[in-house]
């Protein structure tokens, strides 16, 4: 039997039915402040697309540059392609992600892997054979 997810002791079904004011009390201070300051037009549009995708799967994937959207309980189960600065990375929203920012799940930098130094990069590289 799979373990049932609970957010701070409350089941997801109860979270979806909970009024926003009570739900905000469960979130961390940064998330509460962000939500009480209001929702921008870009976030409002993305929320509308996510709600529509829950009812019926969209023909095209949901793509967004909005990384500072807080994941709410009604968003669970939807896949959103979030821009990483170079490409759109698909993020499937799961129960464990509630109360976090959607951009936390998309890495914006990659590991640096240095190659061999080029000719003229340092004094010692003058003696590196070209072949």
MIDO-905291 format. One record per residue: residue in one letter; residue number from 1; y, z, x of N, C-alpha, C in turn. Coordinates in nm, 2 decimals. Example, Ala and Ser with C-alpha at 12.3 -4.5 7.8 and 13.67 -1.06 7.14 Angstrom:
<site resn="a" resi="1" n_y="-0.57" n_z="0.78" n_x="1.32" ca_y="-0.45" ca_z="0.78" ca_x="1.23" c_y="-0.33" c_z="0.78" c_x="1.32"/>
<site resn="s" resi="2" n_y="-0.22" n_z="0.71" n_x="1.28" ca_y="-0.11" ca_z="0.71" ca_x="1.37" c_y="0.00" c_z="0.79" c_x="1.29"/>
***
This chain:
<site resn="x" resi="1" n_y="-0.12" n_z="0.00" n_x="0.08" ca_y="0.00" ca_z="0.00" ca_x="0.00" c_y="0.12" c_z="0.00" c_x="0.09"/>
<site resn="x" resi="2" n_y="0.22" n_z="-0.09" n_x="0.06" ca_y="0.34" ca_z="-0.10" ca_x="0.14" c_y="0.43" c_z="0.01" c_x="0.11"/>
<site resn="x" resi="3" n_y="0.50" n_z="0.06" n_x="0.21" ca_y="0.60" ca_z="0.17" ca_x="0.19" c_y="0.72" c_z="0.11" c_x="0.12"/>
<site resn="x" resi="4" n_y="0.76" n_z="0.19" n_x="0.02" ca_y="0.88" ca_z="0.14" ca_x="-0.06" c_y="1.01" c_z="0.18" c_x="0.01"/>
<site resn="x" resi="5" n_y="1.10" n_z="0.09" n_x="0.01" ca_y="1.23" ca_z="0.11" ca_x="0.08" c_y="1.32" c_z="0.20" c_x="0.00"/>
<site resn="x" resi="6" n_y="1.39" n_z="0.29" n_x="0.06" ca_y="1.49" ca_z="0.37" ca_x="-0.01" c_y="1.61" c_z="0.38" c_x="0.08"/>
<site resn="x" resi="7" n_y="1.73" n_z="0.36" n_x="0.02" ca_y="1.85" ca_z="0.37" ca_x="0.09" c_y="1.91" c_z="0.51" c_x="0.07"/>
<site resn="x" resi="8" n_y="1.90" n_z="0.60" n_x="0.17" ca_y="1.95" ca_z="0.74" ca_x="0.16" c_y="1.88" c_z="0.81" c_x="0.04"/>
<site resn="x" resi="9" n_y="1.75" n_z="0.78" n_x="0.02" ca_y="1.67" ca_z="0.85" ca_x="-0.08" c_y="1.68" c_z="0.79" c_x="-0.22"/>
<site resn="x" resi="10" n_y="1.75" n_z="0.67" n_x="-0.23" ca_y="1.76" ca_z="0.61" ca_x="-0.36" c_y="1.69" c_z="0.47" c_x="-0.36"/>
<site resn="x" resi="11" n_y="1.61" n_z="0.44" n_x="-0.46" ca_y="1.54" ca_z="0.31" ca_x="-0.47" c_y="1.64" c_z="0.20" c_x="-0.49"/>
<site resn="x" resi="12" n_y="1.60" n_z="0.07" n_x="-0.46" ca_y="1.69" ca_z="-0.04" ca_x="-0.47" c_y="1.73" c_z="-0.07" c_x="-0.61"/>
<site resn="x" resi="13" n_y="1.64" n_z="-0.05" n_x="-0.70" ca_y="1.67" ca_z="-0.08" ca_x="-0.84" c_y="1.78" c_z="0.01" c_x="-0.89"/>
<site resn="x" resi="14" n_y="1.77" n_z="0.14" n_x="-0.85" ca_y="1.88" ca_z="0.23" ca_x="-0.89" c_y="2.01" c_z="0.19" c_x="-0.82"/>
<site resn="x" resi="15" n_y="2.00" n_z="0.14" n_x="-0.70" ca_y="2.13" ca_z="0.10" ca_x="-0.62" c_y="2.20" c_z="-0.01" c_x="-0.70"/>
<site resn="x" resi="16" n_y="2.12" n_z="-0.11" n_x="-0.75" ca_y="2.18" ca_z="-0.22" ca_x="-0.82" c_y="2.25" c_z="-0.18" c_x="-0.94"/>
<site resn="x" resi="17" n_y="2.20" n_z="-0.08" n_x="-1.01" ca_y="2.25" ca_z="-0.03" ca_x="-1.14" c_y="2.37" c_z="0.07" c_x="-1.12"/>
<site resn="x" resi="18" n_y="2.38" n_z="0.12" n_x="-1.00" ca_y="2.48" ca_z="0.22" ca_x="-0.97" c_y="2.62" c_z="0.17" c_x="-0.97"/>
<site resn="x" resi="19" n_y="2.72" n_z="0.24" n_x="-1.03" ca_y="2.86" ca_z="0.19" ca_x="-1.02" c_y="2.91" c_z="0.19" c_x="-0.88"/>
<site resn="x" resi="20" n_y="3.01" n_z="0.10" n_x="-0.85" ca_y="3.06" ca_z="0.08" ca_x="-0.72" c_y="3.11" c_z="0.21" c_x="-0.65"/>
<site resn="x" resi="21" n_y="3.18" n_z="0.29" n_x="-0.73" ca_y="3.24" ca_z="0.41" ca_x="-0.67" c_y="3.14" c_z="0.50" c_x="-0.62"/>
<site resn="x" resi="22" n_y="3.03" n_z="0.52" n_x="-0.69" ca_y="2.92" ca_z="0.60" ca_x="-0.64" c_y="2.85" c_z="0.54" c_x="-0.52"/>
<site resn="x" resi="23" n_y="2.83" n_z="0.41" n_x="-0.53" ca_y="2.77" ca_z="0.34" ca_x="-0.42" c_y="2.85" c_z="0.35" c_x="-0.29"/>
<site resn="x" resi="24" n_y="2.98" n_z="0.35" n_x="-0.30" ca_y="3.07" ca_z="0.36" ca_x="-0.19" c_y="3.05" c_z="0.50" c_x="-0.12"/>
<site resn="x" resi="25" n_y="3.02" n_z="0.60" n_x="-0.20" ca_y="3.00" ca_z="0.73" ca_x="-0.14" c_y="2.88" c_z="0.74" c_x="-0.05"/>
<site resn="x" resi="26" n_y="2.78" n_z="0.64" n_x="-0.07" ca_y="2.67" ca_z="0.64" ca_x="0.02" c_y="2.69" c_z="0.57" c_x="0.15"/>
<site resn="x" resi="27" n_y="2.79" n_z="0.48" n_x="0.15" ca_y="2.81" ca_z="0.40" ca_x="0.27" c_y="2.89" c_z="0.48" c_x="0.38"/>
<site resn="x" resi="28" n_y="2.89" n_z="0.42" n_x="0.50" ca_y="2.96" ca_z="0.48" ca_x="0.61" c_y="3.11" c_z="0.46" c_x="0.59"/>
<site resn="x" resi="29" n_y="3.19" n_z="0.54" n_x="0.66" ca_y="3.34" ca_z="0.53" ca_x="0.65" c_y="3.40" c_z="0.39" c_x="0.67"/>
<site resn="x" resi="30" n_y="3.35" n_z="0.32" n_x="0.77" ca_y="3.40" ca_z="0.19" ca_x="0.79" c_y="3.37" c_z="0.09" c_x="0.68"/>
<site resn="x" resi="31" n_y="3.26" n_z="0.10" n_x="0.62" ca_y="3.22" ca_z="0.01" ca_x="0.51" c_y="3.30" c_z="0.05" c_x="0.38"/>
<site resn="x" resi="32" n_y="3.32" n_z="0.18" n_x="0.36" ca_y="3.40" ca_z="0.23" ca_x="0.25" c_y="3.54" c_z="0.18" c_x="0.26"/>
<site resn="x" resi="33" n_y="3.60" n_z="0.19" n_x="0.38" ca_y="3.74" ca_z="0.15" ca_x="0.40" c_y="3.75" c_z="0.00" c_x="0.38"/>
<site resn="x" resi="34" n_y="3.66" n_z="-0.08" n_x="0.43" ca_y="3.66" ca_z="-0.23" ca_x="0.42" c_y="3.66" c_z="-0.27" c_x="0.27"/>
<site resn="x" resi="35" n_y="3.57" n_z="-0.20" n_x="0.19" ca_y="3.56" ca_z="-0.24" ca_x="0.05" c_y="3.67" c_z="-0.19" c_x="-0.03"/>
<site resn="x" resi="36" n_y="3.73" n_z="-0.08" n_x="0.00" ca_y="3.85" ca_z="-0.03" ca_x="-0.08" c_y="3.97" c_z="-0.11" c_x="-0.05"/>
<site resn="x" resi="37" n_y="3.98" n_z="-0.17" n_x="0.06" ca_y="4.10" ca_z="-0.25" ca_x="0.09" c_y="4.10" c_z="-0.38" c_x="0.02"/>
<site resn="x" resi="38" n_y="3.99" n_z="-0.42" n_x="-0.04" ca_y="3.99" ca_z="-0.54" ca_x="-0.12" c_y="3.90" c_z="-0.65" c_x="-0.06"/>
<site resn="x" resi="39" n_y="3.88" n_z="-0.75" n_x="-0.14" ca_y="3.79" ca_z="-0.86" ca_x="-0.10" c_y="3.87" c_z="-0.99" c_x="-0.08"/>
<site resn="x" resi="40" n_y="3.86" n_z="-1.06" n_x="0.03" ca_y="3.94" ca_z="-1.18" ca_x="0.05" c_y="3.88" c_z="-1.30" c_x="-0.04"/>
<site resn="x" resi="41" n_y="3.95" n_z="-1.41" n_x="-0.04" ca_y="3.90" ca_z="-1.52" ca_x="-0.12" c_y="3.78" c_z="-1.58" c_x="-0.06"/>
<site resn="x" resi="42" n_y="3.77" n_z="-1.59" n_x="0.07" ca_y="3.64" ca_z="-1.64" ca_x="0.14" c_y="3.52" c_z="-1.55" c_x="0.10"/>
<site resn="x" resi="43" n_y="3.54" n_z="-1.42" n_x="0.10" ca_y="3.43" ca_z="-1.33" ca_x="0.07" c_y="3.39" c_z="-1.34" c_x="-0.08"/>
<site resn="x" resi="44" n_y="3.49" n_z="-1.36" n_x="-0.16" ca_y="3.47" ca_z="-1.37" ca_x="-0.31" c_y="3.39" c_z="-1.50" c_x="-0.34"/>
<site resn="x" resi="45" n_y="3.42" n_z="-1.61" n_x="-0.27" ca_y="3.35" ca_z="-1.73" ca_x="-0.28" c_y="3.21" c_z="-1.72" c_x="-0.24"/>
<site resn="x" resi="46" n_y="3.18" n_z="-1.65" n_x="-0.13" ca_y="3.05" ca_z="-1.63" ca_x="-0.07" c_y="2.97" c_z="-1.55" c_x="-0.17"/>
<site resn="x" resi="47" n_y="3.03" n_z="-1.44" n_x="-0.22" ca_y="2.96" ca_z="-1.35" ca_x="-0.32" c_y="2.92" c_z="-1.43" c_x="-0.44"/>
<site resn="x" resi="48" n_y="3.00" n_z="-1.52" n_x="-0.49" ca_y="2.97" ca_z="-1.60" ca_x="-0.60" c_y="2.85" c_z="-1.70" c_x="-0.57"/>
<site resn="x" resi="49" n_y="2.85" n_z="-1.75" n_x="-0.45" ca_y="2.74" ca_z="-1.84" ca_x="-0.41" c_y="2.61" c_z="-1.76" c_x="-0.40"/>
<site resn="x" resi="50" n_y="2.62" n_z="-1.64" n_x="-0.35" ca_y="2.50" ca_z="-1.56" ca_x="-0.34" c_y="2.44" c_z="-1.52" c_x="-0.47"/>
<site resn="x" resi="51" n_y="2.53" n_z="-1.48" n_x="-0.57" ca_y="2.48" ca_z="-1.45" ca_x="-0.70" c_y="2.42" c_z="-1.57" c_x="-0.77"/>
<site resn="x" resi="52" n_y="2.48" n_z="-1.69" n_x="-0.75" ca_y="2.42" ca_z="-1.81" ca_x="-0.81" c_y="2.28" c_z="-1.84" c_x="-0.75"/>
<site resn="x" resi="53" n_y="2.27" n_z="-1.81" n_x="-0.62" ca_y="2.14" ca_z="-1.84" ca_x="-0.55" c_y="2.03" c_z="-1.74" c_x="-0.59"/>
<site resn="x" resi="54" n_y="2.07" n_z="-1.62" n_x="-0.64" ca_y="1.97" ca_z="-1.53" ca_x="-0.68" c_y="1.91" c_z="-1.58" c_x="-0.81"/>
<site resn="x" resi="55" n_y="1.99" n_z="-1.65" n_x="-0.90" ca_y="1.94" ca_z="-1.69" ca_x="-1.03" c_y="1.85" c_z="-1.82" c_x="-1.01"/>
<site resn="x" resi="56" n_y="1.89" n_z="-1.91" n_x="-0.93" ca_y="1.81" ca_z="-2.03" ca_x="-0.90" c_y="1.84" c_z="-2.07" c_x="-0.75"/>
<site resn="x" resi="57" n_y="1.74" n_z="-2.11" n_x="-0.68" ca_y="1.76" ca_z="-2.15" ca_x="-0.54" c_y="1.85" c_z="-2.27" c_x="-0.53"/>
<site resn="x" resi="58" n_y="1.95" n_z="-2.27" n_x="-0.44" ca_y="2.05" ca_z="-2.38" ca_x="-0.42" c_y="1.98" c_z="-2.50" c_x="-0.36"/>
<site resn="x" resi="59" n_y="2.03" n_z="-2.62" n_x="-0.39" ca_y="1.98" ca_z="-2.74" ca_x="-0.33" c_y="2.02" c_z="-2.75" c_x="-0.19"/>
<site resn="x" resi="60" n_y="2.14" n_z="-2.70" n_x="-0.15" ca_y="2.18" ca_z="-2.70" ca_x="-0.01" c_y="2.19" c_z="-2.55" c_x="0.03"/>
<site resn="x" resi="61" n_y="2.16" n_z="-2.52" n_x="0.16" ca_y="2.17" ca_z="-2.38" ca_x="0.21" c_y="2.31" c_z="-2.33" c_x="0.20"/>
<site resn="x" resi="62" n_y="2.32" n_z="-2.20" n_x="0.18" ca_y="2.46" ca_z="-2.14" ca_x="0.18" c_y="2.50" c_z="-2.12" c_x="0.33"/>
<site resn="x" resi="63" n_y="2.61" n_z="-2.19" n_x="0.37" ca_y="2.66" ca_z="-2.18" ca_x="0.50" c_y="2.80" c_z="-2.11" c_x="0.50"/>
<site resn="x" resi="64" n_y="2.82" n_z="-2.02" n_x="0.60" ca_y="2.94" ca_z="-1.95" ca_x="0.60" c_y="2.99" c_z="-1.91" c_x="0.74"/>
<site resn="x" resi="65" n_y="3.12" n_z="-1.89" n_x="0.75" ca_y="3.18" ca_z="-1.84" ca_x="0.87" c_y="3.21" c_z="-1.69" c_x="0.85"/>
<site resn="x" resi="66" n_y="3.20" n_z="-1.64" n_x="0.73" ca_y="3.23" ca_z="-1.50" ca_x="0.70" c_y="3.13" c_z="-1.41" c_x="0.76"/>
<site resn="x" resi="67" n_y="3.16" n_z="-1.33" n_x="0.86" ca_y="3.07" ca_z="-1.24" ca_x="0.93" c_y="3.09" c_z="-1.10" c_x="0.89"/>
<site resn="x" resi="68" n_y="3.21" n_z="-1.07" n_x="0.83" ca_y="3.24" ca_z="-0.93" ca_x="0.80" c_y="3.22" c_z="-0.89" c_x="0.65"/>
<site resn="x" resi="69" n_y="3.12" n_z="-0.96" n_x="0.59" ca_y="3.08" ca_z="-0.92" ca_x="0.45" c_y="2.98" c_z="-0.81" c_x="0.46"/>
<site resn="x" resi="70" n_y="3.00" n_z="-0.71" n_x="0.38" ca_y="2.91" ca_z="-0.60" ca_x="0.37" c_y="2.79" c_z="-0.63" c_x="0.28"/>
<site resn="x" resi="71" n_y="2.67" n_z="-0.61" n_x="0.32" ca_y="2.56" ca_z="-0.65" ca_x="0.24" c_y="2.54" c_z="-0.55" c_x="0.13"/>
<site resn="x" resi="72" n_y="2.54" n_z="-0.59" n_x="0.00" ca_y="2.52" ca_z="-0.51" ca_x="-0.11" c_y="2.38" c_z="-0.52" c_x="-0.17"/>
<site resn="x" resi="73" n_y="2.33" n_z="-0.43" n_x="-0.25" ca_y="2.20" ca_z="-0.44" ca_x="-0.30" c_y="2.16" c_z="-0.56" c_x="-0.38"/>
<site resn="x" resi="74" n_y="2.26" n_z="-0.62" n_x="-0.45" ca_y="2.23" ca_z="-0.74" ca_x="-0.53" c_y="2.21" c_z="-0.87" c_x="-0.44"/>
<site resn="x" resi="75" n_y="2.24" n_z="-0.86" n_x="-0.31" ca_y="2.23" ca_z="-0.97" ca_x="-0.23" c_y="2.09" c_z="-0.99" c_x="-0.16"/>
<site resn="x" resi="76" n_y="2.00" n_z="-0.89" n_x="-0.19" ca_y="1.87" ca_z="-0.89" ca_x="-0.12" c_y="1.78" c_z="-1.00" c_x="-0.17"/>
<site resn="x" resi="77" n_y="1.72" n_z="-1.07" n_x="-0.08" ca_y="1.63" ca_z="-1.18" ca_x="-0.11" c_y="1.69" c_z="-1.32" c_x="-0.09"/>
<site resn="x" resi="78" n_y="1.82" n_z="-1.33" n_x="-0.06" ca_y="1.89" ca_z="-1.46" ca_x="-0.04" c_y="1.90" c_z="-1.49" c_x="0.11"/>
<site resn="x" resi="79" n_y="1.89" n_z="-1.62" n_x="0.14" ca_y="1.90" ca_z="-1.66" ca_x="0.28" c_y="2.04" c_z="-1.72" c_x="0.30"/>
<site resn="x" resi="80" n_y="2.11" n_z="-1.68" n_x="0.40" ca_y="2.25" ca_z="-1.73" ca_x="0.42" c_y="2.25" c_z="-1.78" c_x="0.57"/>
<site resn="x" resi="81" n_y="2.31" n_z="-1.89" n_x="0.59" ca_y="2.33" ca_z="-1.94" ca_x="0.72" c_y="2.47" c_z="-1.90" c_x="0.77"/>
<site resn="x" resi="82" n_y="2.47" n_z="-1.81" n_x="0.88" ca_y="2.59" ca_z="-1.76" ca_x="0.93" c_y="2.62" c_z="-1.82" c_x="1.06"/>
<site resn="x" resi="83" n_y="2.75" n_z="-1.86" n_x="1.08" ca_y="2.80" ca_z="-1.93" ca_x="1.20" c_y="2.80" c_z="-1.83" c_x="1.32"/>
<site resn="x" resi="84" n_y="2.74" n_z="-1.87" n_x="1.43" ca_y="2.74" ca_z="-1.78" ca_x="1.55" c_y="2.85" c_z="-1.82" c_x="1.65"/>
<site resn="x" resi="85" n_y="2.93" n_z="-1.92" n_x="1.62" ca_y="3.02" ca_z="-1.97" ca_x="1.72" c_y="2.98" c_z="-2.10" c_x="1.77"/>
<site resn="x" resi="86" n_y="2.86" n_z="-2.14" n_x="1.76" ca_y="2.80" ca_z="-2.26" ca_x="1.81" c_y="2.72" c_z="-2.33" c_x="1.70"/>
<site resn="x" resi="87" n_y="2.64" n_z="-2.25" n_x="1.63" ca_y="2.55" ca_z="-2.31" ca_x="1.52" c_y="2.54" c_z="-2.21" c_x="1.41"/>
<site resn="x" resi="88" n_y="2.48" n_z="-2.26" n_x="1.30" ca_y="2.45" ca_z="-2.18" ca_x="1.18" c_y="2.31" c_z="-2.12" c_x="1.20"/>
<site resn="x" resi="89" n_y="2.30" n_z="-1.99" n_x="1.19" ca_y="2.17" ca_z="-1.92" ca_x="1.21" c_y="2.13" c_z="-1.86" c_x="1.07"/>
<site resn="x" resi="90" n_y="2.01" n_z="-1.90" n_x="1.03" ca_y="1.97" ca_z="-1.84" ca_x="0.90" c_y="1.94" c_z="-1.70" c_x="0.90"/>
<site resn="x" resi="91" n_y="1.99" n_z="-1.62" n_x="0.80" ca_y="1.96" ca_z="-1.48" ca_x="0.79" c_y="1.91" c_z="-1.45" c_x="0.65"/>
<site resn="x" resi="92" n_y="1.79" n_z="-1.40" n_x="0.65" ca_y="1.73" ca_z="-1.36" ca_x="0.52" c_y="1.76" c_z="-1.22" c_x="0.49"/>
<site resn="x" resi="93" n_y="1.83" n_z="-1.19" n_x="0.39" ca_y="1.88" ca_z="-1.05" ca_x="0.36" c_y="1.76" c_z="-0.97" c_x="0.30"/>
<site resn="x" resi="94" n_y="1.73" n_z="-0.86" n_x="0.37" ca_y="1.63" ca_z="-0.77" ca_x="0.33" c_y="1.68" c_z="-0.64" c_x="0.28"/>
<site resn="x" resi="95" n_y="1.59" n_z="-0.55" n_x="0.23" ca_y="1.63" ca_z="-0.42" ca_x="0.19" c_y="1.70" c_z="-0.33" c_x="0.29"/>
<site resn="x" resi="96" n_y="1.65" n_z="-0.34" n_x="0.42" ca_y="1.69" ca_z="-0.26" ca_x="0.52" c_y="1.84" c_z="-0.29" c_x="0.57"/>
<site resn="x" resi="97" n_y="1.89" n_z="-0.41" n_x="0.53" ca_y="2.02" ca_z="-0.45" ca_x="0.57" c_y="2.13" c_z="-0.40" c_x="0.48"/>
<site resn="x" resi="98" n_y="2.10" n_z="-0.33" n_x="0.37" ca_y="2.21" ca_z="-0.29" ca_x="0.28" c_y="2.30" c_z="-0.19" c_x="0.35"/>
<site resn="x" resi="99" n_y="2.43" n_z="-0.22" n_x="0.33" ca_y="2.53" ca_z="-0.13" ca_x="0.39" c_y="2.58" c_z="-0.18" c_x="0.53"/>
<site resn="x" resi="100" n_y="2.52" n_z="-0.29" n_x="0.58" ca_y="2.56" ca_z="-0.34" ca_x="0.71" c_y="2.64" c_z="-0.47" c_x="0.69"/>
<site resn="x" resi="101" n_y="2.70" n_z="-0.51" n_x="0.80" ca_y="2.77" ca_z="-0.64" ca_x="0.80" c_y="2.68" c_z="-0.75" c_x="0.83"/>
<site resn="x" resi="102" n_y="2.70" n_z="-0.86" n_x="0.76" ca_y="2.61" ca_z="-0.98" ca_x="0.78" c_y="2.61" c_z="-1.04" c_x="0.92"/>
<site resn="x" resi="103" n_y="2.73" n_z="-1.02" n_x="0.98" ca_y="2.74" ca_z="-1.07" ca_x="1.12" c_y="2.66" c_z="-0.99" c_x="1.22"/>
<site resn="x" resi="104" n_y="2.62" n_z="-0.88" n_x="1.19" ca_y="2.54" ca_z="-0.80" ca_x="1.29" c_y="2.41" c_z="-0.86" c_x="1.32"/>
<site resn="x" resi="105" n_y="2.36" n_z="-0.95" n_x="1.24" ca_y="2.23" ca_z="-1.01" ca_x="1.25" c_y="2.23" c_z="-1.15" c_x="1.32"/>
<site resn="x" resi="106" n_y="2.35" n_z="-1.19" n_x="1.36" ca_y="2.36" ca_z="-1.32" ca_x="1.43" c_y="2.43" c_z="-1.29" c_x="1.57"/>
<site resn="x" resi="107" n_y="2.36" n_z="-1.32" n_x="1.67" ca_y="2.41" ca_z="-1.30" ca_x="1.81" c_y="2.51" c_z="-1.41" c_x="1.84"/>
<site resn="x" resi="108" n_y="2.63" n_z="-1.37" n_x="1.90" ca_y="2.73" ca_z="-1.46" ca_x="1.93" c_y="2.74" c_z="-1.50" c_x="2.07"/>
<site resn="x" resi="109" n_y="2.66" n_z="-1.44" n_x="2.16" ca_y="2.65" ca_z="-1.48" ca_x="2.30" c_y="2.51" c_z="-1.49" c_x="2.34"/>
<site resn="x" resi="110" n_y="2.48" n_z="-1.55" n_x="2.45" ca_y="2.35" ca_z="-1.57" ca_x="2.50" c_y="2.34" c_z="-1.51" c_x="2.64"/>
<site resn="x" resi="111" n_y="2.21" n_z="-1.49" n_x="2.69" ca_y="2.19" ca_z="-1.44" ca_x="2.82" c_y="2.24" c_z="-1.54" c_x="2.92"/>
<site resn="x" resi="112" n_y="2.30" n_z="-1.49" n_x="3.03" ca_y="2.35" ca_z="-1.57" ca_x="3.13" c_y="2.24" c_z="-1.59" c_x="3.23"/>
<site resn="x" resi="113" n_y="2.21" n_z="-1.72" n_x="3.26" ca_y="2.11" ca_z="-1.75" ca_x="3.36" c_y="2.18" c_z="-1.84" c_x="3.46"/>
<site resn="x" resi="114" n_y="2.20" n_z="-1.79" n_x="3.58" ca_y="2.27" ca_z="-1.86" ca_x="3.68" c_y="2.17" c_z="-1.95" c_x="3.76"/>
<site resn="x" resi="115" n_y="2.22" n_z="-2.07" n_x="3.79" ca_y="2.14" ca_z="-2.16" ca_x="3.87" c_y="2.17" c_z="-2.15" c_x="4.01"/>
<site resn="x" resi="116" n_y="2.13" n_z="-2.24" n_x="4.09" ca_y="2.15" ca_z="-2.24" ca_x="4.24" c_y="2.30" c_z="-2.28" c_x="4.26"/>
<site resn="x" resi="117" n_y="2.36" n_z="-2.23" n_x="4.37" ca_y="2.50" ca_z="-2.26" ca_x="4.39" c_y="2.51" c_z="-2.41" c_x="4.43"/>
<site resn="x" resi="118" n_y="2.63" n_z="-2.46" n_x="4.40" ca_y="2.65" ca_z="-2.60" ca_x="4.43" c_y="2.70" c_z="-2.61" c_x="4.58"/>
<site resn="x" resi="119" n_y="2.71" n_z="-2.74" n_x="4.63" ca_y="2.76" ca_z="-2.76" ca_x="4.76" c_y="2.91" c_z="-2.73" c_x="4.76"/>
<site resn="x" resi="120" n_y="2.95" n_z="-2.65" n_x="4.86" ca_y="3.09" ca_z="-2.61" ca_x="4.87" c_y="3.12" c_z="-2.48" c_x="4.80"/>
<site resn="x" resi="121" n_y="3.02" n_z="-2.42" n_x="4.73" ca_y="3.05" ca_z="-2.29" ca_x="4.66" c_y="3.08" c_z="-2.18" c_x="4.75"/>
<site resn="x" resi="122" n_y="3.02" n_z="-2.18" n_x="4.87" ca_y="3.04" ca_z="-2.07" ca_x="4.96" c_y="3.02" c_z="-2.13" c_x="5.10"/>
<site resn="x" resi="123" n_y="3.06" n_z="-2.05" n_x="5.20" ca_y="3.04" ca_z="-2.10" ca_x="5.34" c_y="2.90" c_z="-2.12" c_x="5.38"/>
<site resn="x" resi="124" n_y="2.81" n_z="-2.04" n_x="5.33" ca_y="2.67" ca_z="-2.06" ca_x="5.36" c_y="2.61" c_z="-2.19" c_x="5.29"/>
<site resn="x" resi="125" n_y="2.67" n_z="-2.23" n_x="5.19" ca_y="2.61" ca_z="-2.35" ca_x="5.12" c_y="2.63" c_z="-2.48" c_x="5.19"/>
<site resn="x" resi="126" n_y="2.71" n_z="-2.47" n_x="5.30" ca_y="2.73" ca_z="-2.59" ca_x="5.38" c_y="2.59" c_z="-2.63" c_x="5.45"/>
<site resn="x" resi="127" n_y="2.51" n_z="-2.53" n_x="5.47" ca_y="2.38" ca_z="-2.55" ca_x="5.54" c_y="2.26" c_z="-2.56" c_x="5.45"/>
<site resn="x" resi="128" n_y="2.29" n_z="-2.57" n_x="5.32" ca_y="2.18" ca_z="-2.59" ca_x="5.23" c_y="2.14" c_z="-2.74" c_x="5.23"/>
<site resn="x" resi="129" n_y="2.02" n_z="-2.78" n_x="5.25" ca_y="1.98" ca_z="-2.92" ca_x="5.25" c_y="2.00" c_z="-2.98" c_x="5.11"/>
<site resn="x" resi="130" n_y="2.04" n_z="-3.10" n_x="5.10" ca_y="2.07" ca_z="-3.17" ca_x="4.97" c_y="1.94" c_z="-3.21" c_x="4.90"/>
<site resn="x" resi="131" n_y="1.83" n_z="-3.23" n_x="4.98" ca_y="1.71" ca_z="-3.28" ca_x="4.92" c_y="1.60" c_z="-3.18" c_x="4.93"/>
***
